[in-house]
Amino acid sequence: MTLQGDLIGYLWAAVTDDAISFVVRDKGGDAAYNAAVRWTHRLRWAKANGITPLQALRHWAGQPEEPLTGYVPEGAEQEAPSLGALEALAASA
């Protein structure tokens, strides 16, 4: 996930569960934490409307950048071995 060209975090969805969230990049600063709040609202809306985690992730991929939530590049979908590995990446990136 980028905001004005800066990596701010990762939108992730579990492929085997009904889980989705936003992992903040530690070096993303206030913009990353502000985006996380807004993504939480979006993800709750998706769940309330019966949208699966993977559908939600794919829905926002490639959409135009928004000033507070950033941009999910189309085709950026990758699989991490675990949420812990993704959190470690976010902490070190």
C-alpha positions in Angstrom: 0.0 0.0 0.0 1.4 3.4 -0.9 0.5 6.9 -0.2 2.0 9.6 -2.4 4.6 7.1 -3.5 5.7 6.0 0.0 5.1 2.5 1.3 2.8 2.8 4.3 1.7 -0.7 5.0 0.2 -3.9 3.7 -3.5 -4.9 3.2 -3.7 -8.6 3.8 -6.4 -11.3 3.6 -6.2 -14.8 4.9 -6.8 -17.4 2.2 -8.1 -20.0 4.6 -10.1 -17.8 7.1 -12.5 -14.9 7.2 -9.7 -12.5 8.2 -8.5 -9.3 6.7 -6.6 -6.3 8.1 -4.1 -3.6 7.4 -0.5 -4.0 8.7 1.2 -0.7 9.3 4.7 -0.2 8.1 6.6 1.0 11.2 8.5 3.7 9.1 5.3 4.8 7.5 4.7 7.5 10.2 1.5 9.2 11.1 0.2 8.8 7.5 0.4 5.0 7.9 -1.5 4.9 11.2 -4.1 7.3 9.9 -4.6 5.1 6.8 -4.9 2.0 9.1 -7.9 3.6 10.9 -9.6 4.4 7.6 -8.9 0.9 6.3 -10.4 -0.6 9.4 -13.7 1.2 8.6 -13.6 0.0 5.0 -12.9 -3.6 6.0 -15.7 -3.6 8.6 -18.1 -2.3 5.9 -17.0 -5.1 3.5 -17.6 -7.7 6.2 -21.0 -6.3 7.1 -22.0 -6.4 3.4 -20.9 -10.1 2.9 -17.8 -9.3 0.9 -15.1 -11.9 1.5 -11.6 -10.8 2.5 -10.1 -11.8 -0.8 -12.9 -10.0 -2.7 -12.4 -6.9 -0.6 -8.6 -6.9 -1.2 -9.1 -7.4 -5.0 -11.8 -4.8 -5.1 -9.5 -2.0 -3.9 -6.4 -3.1 -5.9 -5.9 -0.7 -8.8 -8.4 1.9 -7.6 -7.2 5.5 -7.8 -5.2 6.7 -4.8 -7.2 8.4 -2.1 -5.5 11.2 0.0 -6.0 9.4 3.4 -6.0 5.7 2.5 -3.5 5.5 -0.2 -3.3 3.1 -3.2 -3.1 -0.6 -3.6 -1.3 -1.3 -6.8 -3.0 -3.7 -9.2 -1.1 -6.9 -9.4 0.6 -6.4 -6.1 -1.0 -9.5 -4.6 1.5 -11.9 -3.1 1.3 -14.7 -0.6 3.2 -14.5 2.7 4.0 -17.6 4.6 2.3 -16.2 7.7 0.9 -13.0 9.2 4.0 -13.0 11.5 6.2 -12.9 8.4 4.3 -10.0 7.0 4.5 -8.1 10.3 8.2 -8.7 10.4 8.5 -7.4 6.8 6.5 -4.3 7.8 8.8 -3.7 10.8 11.9 -3.9 8.7 10.9 -2.3 5.4 
